[in-house]
Amino acid sequence: MVQSHLTSRQIMIMAAAERSGRVDVETLSTSFEVTPQTIRKDLNDLCDRDLLLRTHGGAVYPQGASNFAYVARQGQAPDAKRDIGAAAASLIGDNASVFLTIGTTTEQVATHLRSHTGLMVITNNLNVATILADAPSCQLVIAGGLVRKSDGGIVGEATLDFVGQFRVDFAVIGVSAIDADGTLLDYDYREVRVLQEIIRLARRTILVADATKFERNAPVRIASLSDIDILVTDRDLPAPLAEFAAANGVRVNIPALAEAA
């Protein structure tokens, strides 16, 4: 699924809107040292993409159980996601069966799996399927079900039934948020049901999540961090979460720290 990327300023505007609930033209103009007209163009563009809702003098972040739009998530923490993807892929050997779920970070894992040999990859992510479609030594299996237009994710009852046919060596999953008590969260209950089944059926589960997931919230519970074998992230975990991971035997892999060692 090809979508145009946001500019770095638009990504920062989105982050500010998500934190505060709204943004205004004058404040943004001062903060970014650009003209109000430039900010209005940014806001109009973001609203045209259904990422923000225009108001007099600014814009508001859409409230309720709606996920950060795919085009914006693609632009969030791209370097961290690339490093996380490479690290997660390195944990998977050749000749393995792997389930790759919905998410921009799992798409980075897919990119770094292209050079593996003898893989069987099952996915409910059309973007992952596109990345691996011409990989020279990968058997690709795509789930059936309802395709979400927003991000190319495949969800629903048919997807759930499909997933139940497999017992994979690895599941690589993403989430929308991680609470301090280790609860893994997402927005779409249909996707959550598929994730729960994947975690249940995988021999080992790898969670890929950049540090922004420690600062966000979402309404639907997937599972607990204690149900995960390995968490690959880009920064030290907040203290309560680090203690929870250690107490429950969750291995934490931080690529930047490994490189510095």
C-alpha positions, 0 to 999 in steps of 0.5 A: 500500500503506497501512501505519501509520507508526511513532512517532519514538521507535520509529524511533529504537529501530529504528535503535539495534537495527540498529546494536547488534543488540539493545536492552534495556528499561532502557537505552531507558527511561533514554535516552528518559526514559519508563517501562519500561512505555512501552518494553515497549509500543513493543517489543511493537508493533515485534515484532508488526510483525515488525520486531524479535524479543522477548527477555527484557528487550528485543529483537533486530534480525533477523539475516541477509539481510533488509531494513529493513521497509518501514514503518520505511524509510518513517519514516527521513529523511522530509525528506531523501527528500522533498527528494531526490525533488523534486530528482530529478524536476526533472532529468526533463523533460516528454515523457520515458520513465522507469522508477521502481524499488522504494524509498521514495525513488523513491516521493517522485520519483513524487509530484513527477512528478505535475505533469509532462506527457507522461510515460511511467512504467514501474514495478515498484513498486505504491506508485509506481503508486498515486501516479501512477494518476490523474496527469493527463498520465502514461501508466503501465505496470506490470510483471508478476511476483511481488508482495512483500507487504512493500513492494509491489515486483514481482520475478522472472523475469516482471518481468525479461522485461518490463523487457527490452522498454523503452529508457527516457530515465531510470531512477530507482533506489534501493539499500539500501547503498553501499560506500566503494568505490562498490559498490551493494548490495541484499538481494533477488537477484531485485530486483537482477537487475531493477535490473541490466537497468534500468541496462543499458537506460536512457539515463541512470540517476539514483540516489536515496539518503539518507546512511543508505545510506553507513552500511549494508551488504547482501549482493547486488551490483547494480552500481558507482557508476561505472554511474550518471550522477547521484547525488541525496543529502542530504549530502556523500559520505564522502571515498573515495566522493566521490573515486570519484564524481569519478574516474568522472564521476558527477554528485552533486546535493545539494539542500540545498547547491544551496539554500544557494548 
